[in-house]
Each structure stands twice: as C-alpha cells, then as structure tokens.
Amino acid sequence: MSDNPLEPGPQDYDRINVNVESEIEYWSKELGVSRDRLARAIEAVGEKVGDVRRQLGLTA
C-alpha cells in the first residue's frame, strides 16, 4: 500500500484484489484501461498483475 494516505495504492502489487473498489480504480488507471476491460481481463486470466498485463497486450 502507498505510504501516502491521500494516494492509496494496492495492498499487493502482484495481485488485483477484485473485492476492493479502490484497487479496481487504481489498476484501471495504472493500466490505462476501462474498468470493464480490466474486469474481462481478470476474468480471463485471474488476478495476477503480470497475467493481466499480458492479456491486455501491455507486455511482450
């Protein structure tokens, strides 16, 4: 989690906690995708950030 309480970040930078609204918002912004696109990617490959990035075509 971010050290700055005004800029909350995820508890775990390796997984997206889909049960925490602020994490969905954070990762949607961080990855530059809509919440809907993020949700579809998570549904397809799970909650690991690396897998989601690959699913979204954001890594080689």
Order of alpha helices (4+ residues) and beta strands (2+ residues): alpha-alpha-alpha
